[in-house]
Amino acid sequence: MKTDSTTIRKRYDRLAPYFDGLEAVMEGLLFRSWRKQCWAKAKGGHILEVGVGTGKNFPYYPADARVTAIDFSPGMLKQAERNQQRKNISVALEQMDVQGLYYADNSFDTVIATFVFCSVPQPLKGLKELYRVCKPGGQVILLEHVLSANPLLAWLMERLNPLVVWLVGANINRTTVKHVQSCPFQWVRVDPASNDIIKLIVAKK
Ligand SMILES: C[S@@+](CC[C@H](N)C(=O)[O-])C[C@H]1O[C@@H](n2cnc3c(N)ncnc32)[C@H](O)[C@@H]1O
């Protein structure tokens, strides 16, 4: 099965019109409260949101921040633009691949992504880009689902992974905490509210 950038981008383009509907139940039951906790950690200044999707994080943008948001899927960005206009959100939306950001080194005070590194084809390459564009003393904040530490559940997730990638372009077997720890941050903390599968990660450059 193909998992290159073009294939995954096209998958999100195809899903874009239905994305909010497909996630509506999980959003209400689970994701909304995680998003609140995640964005509560974002400081003002210039924020980069990576993998903005349809703009589900718009309600949580700090009022005192300037936000730039990117996504590599034109289909998802189109939905984000609609939501931006409907909700009158101040954000600069750009089409870009996190694996090769156009921004200069040390550009942003906070770099943030929610449920994105499950689908980035080369996650370590993308995370190194987040590190590069974050200012020294700034922070990278990630809300991600990862492979379970429970061996039985992890075995099942590994088996199901190809099907989930094929369906929605997301991997359920990523080890994102380890990947972040392998970047040269001053420190990496996993918020204690995190559970076996959903991790709220803060890293300081
Ligand atoms: C599961 S969706 C999450 C969207 C949004 N962050 C949210 O919390 O609802 C993953 C998003 O990441 C984007 N994405 C995946 N790989 C990317 C890449 N390499 N560069 C930029 N965006 C990417 C997808 O297009 C999609 O919009």
The ligand as an SDF file (V2000), in Angstrom:
LIG
                    3D

 27 29  0  0  0  0  0  0  0  0999 V2000
   -6.4850   13.9120   11.1780 C   0  0  0  0  0  0  0  0  0  0  0  0
   -6.3950   15.4610   10.3780 S   0  0  0  0  0  0  0  0  0  0  0  0
   -6.3610   16.5710   11.7860 C   0  0  0  0  0  0  0  0  0  0  0  0
   -6.7890   17.9500   11.4150 C   0  0  0  0  0  0  0  0  0  0  0  0
   -6.7920   18.9740   12.5810 C   0  0  0  0  0  0  0  0  0  0  0  0
   -5.4700   19.2070   13.0740 N   0  0  0  0  0  0  0  0  0  0  0  0
   -7.6910   18.5180   13.6800 C   0  0  0  0  0  0  0  0  0  0  0  0
   -7.2410   18.4080   14.8290 O   0  0  0  0  0  0  0  0  0  0  0  0
   -8.8850   18.3000   13.4140 O   0  0  0  0  0  0  0  0  0  0  0  0
   -4.7080   15.4990    9.8260 C   0  0  0  0  0  0  0  0  0  0  0  0
   -4.4050   16.7490    9.0040 C   0  0  0  0  0  0  0  0  0  0  0  0
   -2.9820   16.8230    8.7980 O   0  0  0  0  0  0  0  0  0  0  0  0
   -2.7520   17.1760    7.4510 C   0  0  0  0  0  0  0  0  0  0  0  0
   -1.4180   16.6680    7.0850 N   0  0  0  0  0  0  0  0  0  0  0  0
   -1.0070   15.3830    7.0550 C   0  0  0  0  0  0  0  0  0  0  0  0
    0.2560   15.2990    6.6290 N   0  0  0  0  0  0  0  0  0  0  0  0
    0.6690   16.5790    6.4010 C   0  0  0  0  0  0  0  0  0  0  0  0
    1.8820   17.1410    5.9190 C   0  0  0  0  0  0  0  0  0  0  0  0
    2.9120   16.3680    5.5820 N   0  0  0  0  0  0  0  0  0  0  0  0
    1.9820   18.4910    5.8290 N   0  0  0  0  0  0  0  0  0  0  0  0
    0.9120   19.2780    6.1460 C   0  0  0  0  0  0  0  0  0  0  0  0
   -0.2900   18.7950    6.5630 N   0  0  0  0  0  0  0  0  0  0  0  0
   -0.3970   17.4560    6.6950 C   0  0  0  0  0  0  0  0  0  0  0  0
   -3.8810   16.5050    6.6810 C   0  0  0  0  0  0  0  0  0  0  0  0
   -4.0860   17.0760    5.4010 O   0  0  0  0  0  0  0  0  0  0  0  0
   -5.0540   16.7330    7.6280 C   0  0  0  0  0  0  0  0  0  0  0  0
   -5.6890   17.9620    7.3830 O   0  0  0  0  0  0  0  0  0  0  0  0
  1  2  1  0
  2  3  1  0
  2 10  1  0
  3  4  1  0
  4  5  1  0
  5  6  1  0
  5  7  1  0
  7  8  2  0
  7  9  1  0
 10 11  1  0
 11 12  1  0
 11 26  1  0
 12 13  1  0
 13 14  1  0
 13 24  1  0
 14 15  1  0
 14 23  1  0
 15 16  2  0
 16 17  1  0
 17 18  1  0
 17 23  2  0
 18 19  1  0
 18 20  2  0
 20 21  1  0
 21 22  2  0
 22 23  1  0
 24 25  1  0
 24 26  1  0
 26 27  1  0
M  CHG  2   2   1   9  -1
M  END
$$$$
